[in-house]
Amino acid sequence: MAKDTLKSLSHQVIYQVYPRNHSNAGTFAGIVADMDRIKDLGVDILYLLPIHPIGKAARKGILGSPYSIKDYRAINPELGTKDDFKVLISEAHKRELKVMMDLVMNHTSRDHEWIQTKPEYYYLNNEDKMGNKVGDWSDIQDLDFDHLPLWDEMIDMLKEWVELGVDGFRCDVAPFVPIDFWLKARDEINKLNPDHIWLAESVHKEFLKHMRDEGFLCHSDGEMYAAFDVCYDYDIFQEAEDYFKGKKPLSAFIDRLQLQDMIYPMNYLKARAYENHDVARLMQQTKNDVYKTKNWVAAIFGLKGMAFLYAGIEALTDRLPNLFDKDPVDWSKIDTEFTEQLKNLIQIKKLPITSEYTKYRVIDDGLNILHIEYQKNEEKLIFLCNVGQVRDDVKIDFPSGEYNNLFNNKKIRVDDGFIRLSKYPIILHK
């Protein structure tokens, strides 16, 4: 956690948008046309997948991966022009939405102009040939950050986007890039905007170990927090994936959640992104169980850190848009009931206790649920996320009486310190 990270980020909700597939048009204008609806959800940060021109060499799919960057300073013409992007930023700011760009600093496309003009910028393999460190990333070439002039080039590029009005960067596979670079970049950008938000796509712990075993630089989340405000939750994703596949009990995932509170800085923030452009939709992972999905979404908001939504979740779809081709979200299938519940969750995330707590716990009740508690003096906020659809009672430290379930505004009773689990998430505040 960077020393100057703002506590208020705990209340911020990220809304991830894939510009190509957010609308049938697949343009910045298509996003602007949907911005009032996005703002009405109550989210704070509009995070856009990479918006740069895409390489053609070794392209994946028909339209290519947005993570194969041909020009860091330009806009993919399929999305619009730089002026169109300025309009998007302006319209977002009018609605008090921040705009976060996806930056891919580890590699470029195989036909980036630097391949010819500045080959010294690139990583060379054991055969002294340009390549990449991850075999299936076949459409890119890795950069070599041992070459210090590359640092100045990259930081100058970052400044250009900040001066255009961008409010934050989500940095792709950030652990592959030296932490000293990120520290320098943060210091330089802070001179332009001290409130700029830095989100690191940190990596699965198993992948980190593999890359280190191969002899490559790969920083841990603990290291990344020196320069970044927020890290991805990939350090515990394997346990979540194992739970969904029935390989491990939920208790293994809860154990990892508890461990995060012991190994990271006290004010660490995680982006709780349990579905995104790289991860299957929650509806797919729960085998299209609406109630299990809603409980997992509630956990996204209950767990310490920043809530992260991938556009289209409002439709409770199990379809993950194709990364390499045109595959727009079907917005005609928005679930109106769930949308209202999402709005409730977003408002719960704004409660001061989610950043000002004196005690935060993820409790293992021995049941197939995620039990999350915040406490500040006598104030308490409790999430009971019934991800396993258990029919049982749970002990909570609430007086007997009737309470409002903040998830759906239904009444629910506590009797003698016990509450009966519901198929819906239960969220209580007193």
LUMDRENKE-162170 format. One line per field, with one value per residue (C-alpha): x, y, z; residue number from 1. Coordinates in steps of 0.001 Angstrom, whole numbers. Layout:
BEGIN
east = X;...
north = Y;...
up = Z;...
num = NUM;...
//
This chain:
BEGIN
east = 0;1522;1957;-279;-3144;-6464;-8690;-11693;-10781;-12420;-15768;-15068;-16653;-14904;-17001;-14971;-15917;-14637;-15202;-15317;-18110;-19970;-22303;-23195;-21226;-18199;-17069;-16456;-19764;-21480;-20143;-21148;-24683;-24831;-23174;-26324;-27335;-23836;-23852;-27298;-25866;-23767;-20319;-17340;-14679;-15148;-12279;-11639;-9740;-6823;-7893;-4736;-4227;-3893;-1036;-1687;1346;418;-3005;-5363;-8892;-10230;-9893;-7002;-6299;-6478;-3410;-1270;-300;948;1150;891;146;-2632;-6271;-7602;-9507;-12209;-13178;-13032;-10547;-8606;-11219;-13907;-11945;-11759;-15555;-15860;-13628;-15558;-18942;-17672;-16374;-19681;-21275;-18517;-17184;-13433;-11850;-9234;-7115;-5636;-1861;194;3785;5314;5050;4051;2623;5030;4723;5238;7572;10118;10838;12636;13636;14569;15234;17292;13986;13110;13782;16053;15688;18495;18992;19404;16095;13110;10360;8111;8361;4856;4470;761;1093;2066;969;3343;7017;8250;10063;13330;13165;16855;17179;16679;15818;12617;11598;11660;9714;7017;6696;6439;3623;1814;2018;396;-2705;-2928;-2745;-5616;-7732;-7319;-7812;-6200;-4222;-4894;-1496;-1454;762;2396;4646;6675;7872;10496;9007;11566;10017;6555;7815;9380;6284;4022;6235;6178;2424;1689;3178;357;-2417;-1763;-5132;-4310;-5359;-2931;-4385;-1996;-3038;-991;-762;-1766;715;1233;2082;4432;6325;6506;7910;10515;11494;12056;14450;12211;11340;7901;6972;4694;1641;3524;6144;3586;1894;4933;3837;184;-3007;-4811;-3843;-5932;-7164;-5331;-3201;-6229;-7941;-6738;-8686;-11798;-11470;-10913;-14072;-16147;-14815;-15511;-11809;-11555;-13990;-14867;-12822;-9623;-10685;-11671;-8261;-6590;-8847;-7824;-4155;-4349;-5002;-1785;728;-169;-18;-2816;-4560;-4163;-6823;-7784;-9853;-12436;-12822;-14400;-15426;-13570;-12436;-9985;-12197;-15406;-18659;-19913;-23074;-20942;-18883;-22031;-23591;-26233;-27432;-28858;-28898;-25316;-24235;-26004;-24316;-20883;-21598;-22549;-19180;-17454;-18918;-18497;-14825;-12270;-11120;-12658;-15675;-15142;-17917;-17546;-20104;-22888;-23177;-26471;-27921;-26860;-25287;-22955;-21415;-17907;-17384;-14775;-11533;-10387;-13551;-16800;-19142;-21346;-23188;-26910;-28284;-31890;-31592;-30813;-32311;-34192;-34502;-30788;-29909;-31751;-29927;-26614;-27517;-28163;-24766;-23028;-24678;-23636;-20055;-20303;-20971;-18101;-17572;-16155;-13033;-13195;-13706;-11611;-12183;-12656;-13124;-13935;-15339;-15324;-18587;-17970;-20716;-20648;-21033;-18898;-19463;-17891;-18043;-17002;-17076;-16431;-17223;-20863;-21545;-21595;-22003;-22471;-22563;-23850;-23225;-24850;-22693;-23446;-27211;-27070;-30237;-29091;-28852;-25810;-24796;-24271;-23736;-26981;-29793;-33039;-35429;-36476;-33980;-33877;-31834;-29973;-29543;-33222;-34917;-36832;-37429;-35476;-35388;-32624;-33651;-31402;-28306;-29174;-30370;-31814;-29896;-31765;-31255;-30432;-27443;-28190;-26615;-27331;-26142;-26655
north = 0;3279;5557;8235;5939;7504;5586;6824;4427;1730;3232;3428;966;110;-587;-2353;-1673;-3379;-591;-2949;-5011;-2558;-1513;-2666;309;-633;2982;5673;7220;3936;4190;7842;6907;4457;6716;7935;4337;3544;6606;5683;2431;4519;3392;5744;4614;3810;1466;932;-1997;-826;1754;1836;621;-3170;-4943;-6980;-9265;-12658;-11192;-13367;-13661;-11297;-7978;-8895;-8569;-5042;-6035;-6169;-2493;-937;2688;3829;7434;6794;5685;2573;4113;1464;3176;6753;9602;11262;14027;11369;10111;13654;13828;10560;11928;15184;13436;11117;14043;15879;12885;12734;9498;8934;7412;4681;3490;38;381;-2500;-1738;-5205;-5747;-4345;-5847;-7583;-4726;-1762;764;266;-3198;-1442;1900;950;-2795;-2288;-1743;-5422;-8571;-11119;-14818;-17357;-17333;-13531;-13162;-11012;-12988;-13244;-14965;-16459;-18858;-18457;-14671;-15258;-11885;-9725;-8960;-8358;-5156;-4965;-2507;-2943;-390;2853;5175;3095;4387;8014;7151;5351;7996;10730;8755;8357;12092;12725;10722;12287;15753;14683;14067;10377;9761;6362;3509;-198;-1690;-5010;-7770;-5059;-7516;-8169;-4538;-3441;-1902;917;1936;2030;4091;6619;6724;7277;10085;11834;11438;12640;15996;16289;14681;13571;11771;9603;5966;3087;-419;-3335;-6472;-8634;-12339;-15760;-16939;-20164;-18148;-15933;-19005;-20436;-17222;-16943;-20583;-19718;-16980;-13989;-10942;-11244;-9137;-10295;-8319;-7255;-5625;-4048;-2219;53;1804;858;1780;-1444;-4953;-7626;-10513;-13101;-14163;-16139;-16892;-20479;-21270;-19590;-21512;-24772;-24117;-23490;-26719;-28701;-29430;-27656;-26531;-22885;-22961;-23006;-19745;-18229;-19176;-17222;-14231;-14284;-14592;-11390;-9471;-10820;-10413;-7074;-3500;-2699;-422;-2733;-2644;-5473;-5186;-7896;-8828;-12278;-11863;-9786;-10020;-12811;-14708;-16604;-14917;-15787;-17188;-19658;-20542;-21172;-23203;-20506;-20478;-16969;-17098;-18324;-15621;-12885;-14027;-13940;-10441;-9394;-10761;-8539;-5593;-7064;-7968;-5329;-3376;-1991;-3582;-4417;-5088;-6232;-4571;-6986;-8409;-6516;-9046;-12005;-13428;-16391;-15156;-13678;-11432;-12710;-10799;-11046;-10404;-8455;-9909;-7190;-7485;-8129;-5187;-6182;-8810;-6518;-7978;-5064;-6685;-7462;-3981;-2500;-4917;-3841;-235;-1225;-2927;121;2361;-47;277;4023;3515;5094;1930;83;2254;3548;202;-798;-4499;-6445;-10210;-12975;-15723;-19445;-20716;-24245;-23624;-22997;-19225;-16071;-14325;-10833;-8357;-4738;-3073;454;903;-222;91;-3152;-4136;-7839;-9680;-13269;-14407;-17791;-18899;-22567;-22048;-23559;-23982;-23325;-20782;-18586;-16952;-13189;-10580;-8685;-8212;-10079;-8180;-7368;-5825;-4534;-6661;-3947;-6225;-6270;-4175;-7184;-7668;-10398;-11570;-12262;-14546;-15167;-14271;-16515;-15706;-18086;-17993;-16895;-17801;-14100;-12361;-10921;-7544;-5941;-2579;-1220
up = 0;-1064;1933;426;-562;369;2792;854;-1958;182;-778;-4505;-6929;-10205;-13288;-15985;-19605;-22732;-25289;-28285;-26773;-24558;-27362;-30848;-32180;-30092;-29799;-27194;-28261;-27409;-23859;-23522;-24613;-21686;-19134;-17406;-16699;-15430;-13175;-11880;-10527;-8147;-9326;-9098;-11571;-15243;-16104;-19816;-21284;-23500;-26061;-28203;-31786;-31911;-33647;-36777;-36600;-35079;-34266;-32233;-33579;-36220;-34376;-32094;-28404;-26966;-24925;-28073;-28138;-31370;-30193;-26556;-27485;-30003;-30018;-31738;-34686;-34299;-31031;-32284;-32201;-29421;-29491;-28973;-25978;-24610;-24901;-22969;-20199;-20114;-19961;-17223;-15168;-15569;-13832;-11198;-12647;-12760;-15869;-15487;-18423;-18844;-19384;-20790;-19870;-19999;-23749;-27132;-30286;-32653;-35150;-32802;-34438;-31648;-33031;-35892;-34392;-30810;-30690;-27530;-25690;-26046;-24064;-25743;-25035;-24626;-28391;-28412;-30231;-29323;-27670;-24672;-21325;-21377;-24283;-25091;-25324;-28919;-30294;-28241;-27587;-24054;-23174;-21224;-18327;-17658;-20465;-18507;-21443;-21755;-18318;-19478;-22621;-20648;-17945;-20549;-22176;-18836;-18236;-21601;-20653;-17196;-18743;-21013;-17897;-17075;-13336;-12843;-14363;-14168;-14940;-16762;-15266;-13179;-11234;-14405;-14406;-11817;-8687;-8899;-12209;-10677;-7742;-10086;-12287;-9282;-8010;-11398;-11905;-8369;-9371;-11911;-9876;-6285;-6271;-9281;-8655;-9236;-9619;-10129;-11920;-9594;-10434;-9125;-6500;-8475;-11597;-9567;-8332;-11865;-13332;-10583;-11096;-14766;-13679;-14418;-12325;-10758;-7734;-4944;-3875;-748;-2958;-5301;-2427;-2180;-5377;-5893;-4091;-4931;-6041;-7683;-5560;-7658;-4695;-3456;-6762;-6901;-3734;-5150;-8415;-6531;-4526;-7649;-9172;-6022;-5421;-2052;647;1131;4343;2233;594;3949;5338;2525;3138;6790;5829;3745;6970;8443;5618;3990;5311;7749;5248;2236;-478;-2789;-5964;-5385;-9039;-8981;-12576;-15168;-18793;-17865;-15414;-16147;-15217;-11758;-13306;-15230;-12164;-10098;-12930;-13493;-9901;-9502;-5704;-5368;-7814;-5883;-2688;-4353;-5643;-2115;-954;-3535;-1633;1829;1675;2608;-438;-3609;-5239;-8908;-11434;-15032;-17301;-18124;-14638;-14434;-16894;-14728;-17851;-17971;-21211;-21093;-24128;-26564;-26019;-29630;-31659;-31710;-29098;-27547;-24247;-24650;-22691;-23441;-20694;-17766;-14591;-13009;-9572;-9409;-10663;-7688;-5395;-6943;-6191;-2575;-2374;-3809;-1219;1544;300;957;4673;6668;8721;5676;5944;9533;11282;14278;13686;10438;10357;7905;10105;9378;10873;9635;7090;3359;3812;3765;7106;7111;10000;10505;13905;15190;18876;19145;15405;13420;9787;9021;5694;5575;2013;1537;-1404;-680;-240;3244;5319;8869;11655;12283;15541;15365;18081;17490;20050;19398;17182;13646;11254;7711;5296;3394;371;-565;2148;3501;7223;9000;12615;15099;17980;20974;18942;15976;12490;9924;6649;3544;-99;-489;1121;4549;5382;8738;10116;13612
num = 1;2;3;4;5;6;7;8;9;10;11;12;13;14;15;16;17;18;19;20;21;22;23;24;25;26;27;28;29;30;31;32;33;34;35;36;37;38;39;40;41;42;43;44;45;46;47;48;49;50;51;52;53;54;55;56;57;58;59;60;61;62;63;64;65;66;67;68;69;70;71;72;73;74;75;76;77;78;79;80;81;82;83;84;85;86;87;88;89;90;91;92;93;94;95;96;97;98;99;100;101;102;103;104;105;106;107;108;109;110;111;112;113;114;115;116;117;118;119;120;121;122;123;124;125;126;127;128;129;130;131;132;133;134;135;136;137;138;139;140;141;142;143;144;145;146;147;148;149;150;151;152;153;154;155;156;157;158;159;160;161;162;163;164;165;166;167;168;169;170;171;172;173;174;175;176;177;178;179;180;181;182;183;184;185;186;187;188;189;190;191;192;193;194;195;196;197;198;199;200;201;202;203;204;205;206;207;208;209;210;211;212;213;214;215;216;217;218;219;220;221;222;223;224;225;226;227;228;229;230;231;232;233;234;235;236;237;238;239;240;241;242;243;244;245;246;247;248;249;250;251;252;253;254;255;256;257;258;259;260;261;262;263;264;265;266;267;268;269;270;271;272;273;274;275;276;277;278;279;280;281;282;283;284;285;286;287;288;289;290;291;292;293;294;295;296;297;298;299;300;301;302;303;304;305;306;307;308;309;310;311;312;313;314;315;316;317;318;319;320;321;322;323;324;325;326;327;328;329;330;331;332;333;334;335;336;337;338;339;340;341;342;343;344;345;346;347;348;349;350;351;352;353;354;355;356;357;358;359;360;361;362;363;364;365;366;367;368;369;370;371;372;373;374;375;376;377;378;379;380;381;382;383;384;385;386;387;388;389;390;391;392;393;394;395;396;397;398;399;400;401;402;403;404;405;406;407;408;409;410;411;412;413;414;415;416;417;418;419;420;421;422;423;424;425;426;427;428;429;430
//
